[in-house]
């Protein structure tokens, strides 16, 4: 079963030897300090997660960054959470230390060690949280195809995911549409363009109100709760095609079109000016607007 593991416990036990793969996390001590989630809920079972992660490691062992685009939508569809639940870092701590520390090392270990933040960190750096939130913020209702595009370029996960403005669904999908076009056109180093665009969008967001320019009523909370309830009888996610996400409404195509036109202009101007430093959300803090829509907690 999944559980909740406090940050203080992680800090106490996450040694250099564990982060370098020389030792495994102390399972007994960590389990004693954790709070297990209700066994009656199928979504807290770890077996489907282990199967998914082992498949990702098998498929992408020779190109590990490519695992993100495949895994993000399937992790999201397997671990069905409200945004309030996903904002609890203790869940991701447990997953990283007690369920799949081998995946964290496989995906993120550098020449010597793995950064502490990949085990326990901000929502945009922790190994599993970053993928779940990427799927949540870039999906178009039940359609995970934009998530695949977003996660193909590491700069989206490393830079764009940090921005508060990405919680506005038309903004997220407009960026993905431009990225998709850059990839289709064979533009070299599309990540550089994504960084430039993200910086420009973030800066312009301080003076432009995107939700006025491109209205979005937001997802339907009840649809997400129904989707979570269906986890009890849901089959394992498919490996050869994308799963279906919560059917909480697609984003207005008109709103996305409006922002694509604006963002094209911002991107065209961005390389010719001094781009200011990004203003990311505070580490470990999920944008409050993203959480308020769905209040059930663990």
C-alpha positions, -999 to 999 in steps of 0.1 A, spaced: 0 0 0 10 36 -5 15 59 25 26 93 37 62 98 46 71 131 63 99 153 50 118 152 83 120 114 81 133 116 46 160 141 56 171 118 84 175 87 63 184 99 28 221 94 30 248 99 3 251 61 1 214 58 -8 216 86 -33 246 70 -50 229 36 -51 254 19 -27 228 12 -1 190 8 -2 166 29 19 160 14 54 126 0 47 117 -10 83 125 24 98 107 43 70 76 22 72 74 27 110 75 65 104 49 64 76 11 65 77 -4 39 54 -34 48 32 -67 29 34 -62 -6 19 -99 -7 8 -91 19 -20 -76 2 -50 -58 34 -61 -34 31 -32 -22 -4 -42 14 -3 -52 15 -33 -76 1 -14 -106 27 13 -100 56 -12 -98 45 -29 -130 43 5 -148 77 16 -136 94 -17 -144 80 -15 -179 93 21 -183 128 10 -172 127 -20 -196 115 1 -226 138 31 -222 170 18 -206 190 32 -235 172 66 -236 161 74 -202 148 109 -207 124 96 -233 107 76 -205 90 109 -192 67 113 -222 56 77 -220 53 75 -182 36 108 -173 1 101 -187 2 65 -175 13 75 -140 -15 101 -138 -41 76 -150 -28 49 -126 -25 71 -95 -58 89 -96 -56 119 -73 -73 152 -67 -50 182 -69 -52 186 -32 -40 151 -27 -12 155 -52 0 187 -34 9 165 -4 46 159 -8 45 131 18 28 108 -8 56 114 -33 82 108 -5 67 74 2 66 65 -35 103 75 -40 118 59 -8 96 29 -2 81 19 -35 105 28 -63 139 42 -52 154 21 -80 134 41 -106 146 74 -91 182 63 -93 177 48 -128 162 80 -142 180 107 -123 214 95 -110 243 116 -123 279 106 -125 280 100 -87 248 107 -69 211 116 -73 199 150 -62 180 149 -29 152 169 -46 145 139 -69 135 119 -38 118 147 -18 114 181 -34 93 207 -51 65 195 -73 85 204 -104 117 185 -95 106 154 -75 109 123 -97 72 113 -97 55 145 -87 69 164 -117 54 138 -141 20 137 -124 17 175 -124 29 177 -161 1 153 -170 -24 172 -149 -15 207 -163 -10 198 -199 -38 173 -205 -69 185 -225 -96 169 -205 -94 132 -211 -69 136 -239 -33 130 -228 -17 137 -263 -5 173 -253 12 157 -223 33 135 -246 44 165 -266 52 186 -235 73 159 -219 93 152 -251 113 183 -244 131 185 -210 129 222 -209 92 221 -204 96 200 -173 126 219 -161 114 254 -168 78 258 -180 64 236 -153 77 260 -126 55 289 -138 23 299 -120 8 309 -154 9 273 -166 -21 266 -143 -42 284 -169 -52 256 -193 -53 276 -225 -18 290 -217 -5 255 -212 -20 241 -244 -10 272 -265 27 266 -255 23 229 -264 8 237 -297 38 260 -305 62 233 -293 45 207 -315 49 230 -345 86 235 -338 92 198 -336 72 191 -368 92 218 -386 124 202 -375 136 233 -357 169 225 -340 171 227 -302 133 234 -296 141 235 -259 158 268 -264 127 282 -280 106 268 -252 128 286 -226 126 318 -245 88 315 -249 83 305 -213 103 335 -201 83 359 -224 49 344 -214 58 347 -177 69 383 -181 40 393 -201 17 376 -176 25 403 -151 8 429 -173 -16 408 -194 -44 387 -178 -45 355 -198 -78 343 -183 -94 375 -196 -79 372 -231 -86 335 -232 -114 325 -209 -115 290 -194 -143 278 -171 -120 252 -157 -124 215 -153 -155 200 -138 -147 188 -103 -174 162 -102 -160 145 -133 -126 142 -116 -142 127 -85 -162 102 -106 -130 92 -124 -112 87 -91 -141 65 -79 -139 44 -110 -103 34 -101 -118 7 -79 -127 -13 -110 -104 2 -136 -81 -21 -156 -44 -15 -157 -34 13 -181 -25 2 -216 11 2 -226 7 5 -264 -18 34 -265 -26 63 -243 -51 59 -215 -81 81 -209 -79 108 -183 -108 124 -164 -134 137 -188 -137 171 -171 -141 192 -203 -118 202 -231 -102 236 -234 -119 261 -257 -102 260 -291 -109 297 -296 -90 305 -263 -60 285 -274 -60 301 -308 -60 335 -293 -30 328 -271 -11 310 -299 -13 342 -320 -1 362 -290 27 338 -280 40 336 -316 46 374 -314 63 370 -280 85 343 -292 95 363 -323 106 392 -301 121 371 -273 155 363 -289 161 400 -296 158 413 -261 173 406 -227 151 380 -212 145 385 -175 148 358 -149 118 336 -145 97 340 -114 88 304 -105 64 294 -78 79 290 -43 96 256 -40 72 229 -29 42 252 -33 15 242 -58 -3 273 -72 -33 278 -49 -57 282 -78 -48 247 -89 -58 232 -56 -89 252 -47 -110 236 -74 -108 202 -57 -107 201 -20 -109 165 -9 -78 155 10 -61 122 18 
